[in-house]
Amino acid sequence: MKVVAFNGSSRKDGNTAILLNYVLDELKKEEIETEFIQLSGETLSGCIACYRCAENKDQRCAVVKDKVNEYIGKMQGSQGVLLAVANLCLGHDSQYESPHRAEFDRLS
């Protein structure tokens, strides 16, 4: 079994990362393979609504200039996926909206 965790907080070693690592440490105690992916510092674009993913039916995004397809593959190869972002980053009208919110939309 494998679980992959994505940290969407802009603070690389902030509270969101601490909490994700806490969960991953508990999974490791149960001998579950884990992977932690830090999105801070990554340049990933949001969905452009081209719908090629639906047309091609290959579960791949048509935008290939970033790591989203790699991350989709990691999600598909896992039995569990954790997506985390700091609470202060949620909401469309928040001045603190996470730069990774669009990426999470595209990954889901």
WOSUL-V616992 format. One record per backbone hydrogen bond with DSSP energy under -0.5 kcal/mol. CO is the residue of the C=O (numbers start at 1). NH is the residue of the N-H. E is the energy in kcal/mol with one decimal. If there is no record, write none. Layout:
{{CO & NH & E} {CO & NH & E}}
//
This chain:
{{1 & 33 & -1.9} {2 & 79 & -2.3} {2 & 80 & -1.4} {3 & 35 & -1.7} {4 & 82 & -2.6} {5 & 7 & -0.5} {5 & 37 & -3.2} {6 & 8 & -0.8} {6 & 84 & -2.4} {7 & 39 & -2.3} {10 & 12 & -0.9} {11 & 14 & -1.8} {14 & 18 & -2.2} {15 & 19 & -2.6} {16 & 20 & -2.4} {17 & 21 & -2.7} {18 & 22 & -1.7} {19 & 23 & -2.0} {20 & 24 & -2.7} {21 & 25 & -2.5} {22 & 26 & -1.7} {23 & 27 & -2.0} {24 & 28 & -2.4} {25 & 29 & -1.6} {26 & 30 & -0.8} {27 & 30 & -0.7} {27 & 32 & -2.1} {28 & 31 & -2.1} {31 & 33 & -0.5} {33 & 3 & -2.4} {35 & 5 & -3.1} {36 & 38 & -0.5} {37 & 7 & -2.9} {37 & 39 & -0.6} {39 & 42 & -2.4} {42 & 44 & -0.7} {51 & 55 & -2.1} {52 & 56 & -3.2} {53 & 57 & -1.2} {53 & 59 & -0.6} {62 & 64 & -0.7} {67 & 71 & -2.4} {68 & 72 & -2.8} {69 & 73 & -2.1} {70 & 74 & -1.8} {71 & 75 & -2.2} {72 & 76 & -2.5} {73 & 77 & -1.7} {75 & 78 & -1.3} {80 & 4 & -2.3} {82 & 6 & -3.2} {82 & 84 & -0.5} {84 & 8 & -3.7} {86 & 89 & -1.9} {87 & 90 & -1.8} {89 & 98 & -1.7} {91 & 94 & -0.8} {94 & 97 & -1.3} {98 & 101 & -1.3} {100 & 104 & -2.1} {101 & 105 & -2.1} {102 & 47 & -0.5} {102 & 106 & -1.9} {103 & 107 & -2.4} {104 & 108 & -1.7}}
//
